[in-house]
Structure formats: C-alpha cells, structure tokens
Amino acid sequence: SLMKAVNPSITASEAKSALETSADWVAGMGGSSYTEQYGHGRLNAYEAVKAGMEQFHNTTVSGTLNSSAHVTGNSSISAGATITIPEGRVMVLDGNLTTTGNRSHIIVEGKLIAYAGRNIVNSRITVQSGGEAVFRDGSTLNTNGGSVIVNSGATLETGQNVSFNLAEGGMSIHGNAGFGPGFNMLNGSITVSQGGHL
C-alpha cells in the first residue's frame, strides 16, 4: 500500500519486483539473492517505496508528475520548462538534476527531497502552501540567478553543510525555513516576511 500511495499506476508484478530487488540480504543467505530459508532477504520498505516510484535515470524530467518520482544518475530538465510536484507526490533526488540553457522552474506542492551530495543546477524553486523541500547533508542548489520562494504554509529544511548559490537571485521566506549547521549561502539574499519563520 505504501508503493501504491506514491505510484497509483504500479502493477502487482512491478510491486512484487520492487519488494524483491530492494530487500536487504542477510548473513545466512551466503551472498545469494534468493534462498529457500530467507527468500529474498529482509524487507526494506523505504527502498521498496523508492523502487516502486516512477524512475528517471539519466533522462529528461518535465511537466506535472503523475506519480512520485525517483531521479537517479545525471538527469535534466528542458530549458525553460516547469516541473510540478503535486500535493501527495514526492520527488526523491538520488542523482543530479541540471538545466542547460534558460533556467527551469520546480514548483513543489508535495515534497522534494535532495539526498546527500546531490545537486540541482539552473532551476528556481517555489514551495507552495503545504509543500516541503528538504535538502539533505551536503546537497547543493545553484539557481544561476533564480529565486527560491517559500510561500506561507510551506517548509524548507536543510541538513548539514548544504550550499545555496542564488547569484543575483534571492530567497523569500513567507513560510517556515530551517537551516542546518554549516549552511552556506554563497550569493544572493534572504528576505523573511512578517509571517515567515526561521
């Protein structure tokens, strides 16, 4: 049901495959991917949910996501395009997401998670009310002059040693923002409205 929640179009066969391939091997399996005693190993619900998401690997991501997405490798956004992560959907960035040419726009109505050491380049970001953007330890955002807007009722969180380079762009916080230790704002400015919270 967790996989169905993030990807309503997943088939039973795809869900079964995601559960099997994402299971953690246990010591008694002797390095085998399947044994009679242990099956495919210990269930790893988190990895199964990611494996059950729509997969984008070294490809172009654009438009409104119809299901949650797992982005890996070096993927891209078309120049000037907009990606919308709708309410109830998640985009997990386990790779790098780059726009070449005119800056793209990521609109977060659901949840965006950028994993440790991952990069978003040449995209401005708007986190809408109810949306959440999470940048885990060591991830980076380089808007190349674009803005980051955290609207009222929205949340932006960073882990440790996260870097934002907004160049001449700025960050406007009308909702909630939390910055972890070692947060580095290389360029740009932060404006907090009367209703915004740091």
FENVEN-V716910 format. One record per helix or strand of 3 or more residues. SS is the DSSP state (@ for helix, = for strand). FROM is the first residue (numbers start at 0). TO is the last residue. Records with the same first field share a line. If there is no record, write none. Layout:
# FENVEN-V716910
SS: FROM-TO ; FROM-TO
This chain:
# FENVEN-V716910
@: 1-5 ; 11-21 ; 26-28 ; 44-51
=: 53-56 ; 68-71 ; 73-76 ; 81-84 ; 89-92 ; 95-98 ; 103-107 ; 110-113 ; 118-120 ; 122-126 ; 131-134 ; 139-141 ; 147-149 ; 154-157 ; 162-172 ; 175-177 ; 183-191
